[in-house]
Amino acid sequence: VCRNTFELQNDDDVMDKVSKFGKRLALVQDKSGLNCKDFAQYLGIEEDEYIEEFKNGDRKPNLKILNNLKQHFKVSIDWLLYGE
């Protein structure tokens, strides 16, 4: 559980953690039992965009994707972004 202490920190691994977003996104898809097309609809994007850009790790999440995930799946945004 993350506590909001508002202390300064130096987490040099943030961007490396975010780069693994696609793998965590694929895990959400797998656990939900949805195929790529249906999962992409929940994200509000095209199936090709999901497979070619997000699932392969070439694209970082934006607010639209994060909000759609939060709306439709019980998953922590911190975990999605950082694996924490």
C-alpha positions as a printed Julia matrix, in Angstrom:
84×3 Matrix{Float64}:
   0.0     0.0     0.0
   1.43    3.34   -1.01
   1.2     6.06    1.53
   1.06    9.63    0.31
   3.86   11.14    2.36
   4.69   13.85   -0.18
   8.38   13.33    0.5
  10.92   13.83   -2.23
  12.21   10.65   -3.81
  14.5     9.67   -6.62
  13.01    6.69   -8.47
  15.24    6.3   -11.51
  13.3     3.24  -12.67
   9.98    4.99  -13.4
  10.32    5.03  -17.19
  11.59    1.44  -17.23
   8.54    0.4   -15.22
   6.17    2.26  -17.56
   7.81    0.56  -20.55
   6.38   -2.73  -19.28
   2.8    -1.39  -19.42
   1.98   -3.47  -22.51
   2.85   -6.71  -20.72
   0.64   -5.83  -17.77
  -2.13   -4.77  -20.15
  -1.89   -8.16  -21.9
  -2.19   -9.84  -18.49
  -5.4    -7.91  -17.78
  -6.73   -9.07  -21.15
  -5.73  -12.67  -20.44
  -7.29  -12.68  -16.96
 -10.49  -11.1   -18.26
 -10.91  -13.86  -20.85
 -11.54  -11.34  -23.62
 -10.14  -11.64  -27.12
  -8.05   -8.77  -28.52
 -10.95   -7.22  -30.41
 -13.3    -7.11  -27.43
 -10.57   -5.94  -25.07
  -9.63   -3.12  -27.45
 -13.28   -2.0   -27.48
 -13.15   -1.61  -23.69
 -10.02    0.5   -24.14
 -11.77    2.64  -26.75
  -9.27    1.83  -29.49
  -9.02   -0.35  -32.6
  -7.87   -3.95  -32.31
  -4.82   -3.32  -34.54
  -3.81   -0.34  -32.4
  -4.0    -2.47  -29.26
  -1.98   -5.35  -30.71
   0.61   -3.4   -32.69
   1.22   -0.5   -30.34
   0.21   -1.34  -26.78
   0.62   -5.09  -26.51
   4.05   -4.93  -28.15
   5.13   -2.17  -25.79
   5.69    0.48  -28.43
   3.19    2.94  -27.0
   2.81    4.35  -23.52
  -0.63    4.73  -21.93
  -2.56    7.96  -22.08
  -5.29    9.25  -19.8
  -8.07    7.91  -22.05
  -6.7     4.36  -21.85
  -6.14    4.57  -18.09
  -9.64    5.92  -17.48
 -11.2     3.2   -19.63
  -9.26    0.54  -17.77
 -10.3     1.95  -14.41
 -13.93    2.16  -15.54
 -14.17   -1.42  -16.81
 -11.68   -3.49  -14.8
 -10.81   -3.85  -11.14
  -7.14   -3.04  -11.47
  -4.82   -0.55   -9.81
  -3.48    2.24  -11.99
  -0.23    2.12  -10.01
   0.12   -1.55  -10.9
  -0.72   -0.91  -14.55
   1.84    1.86  -14.86
   4.58    0.77  -12.51
   3.93   -2.84  -11.51
   3.46   -1.79   -7.89
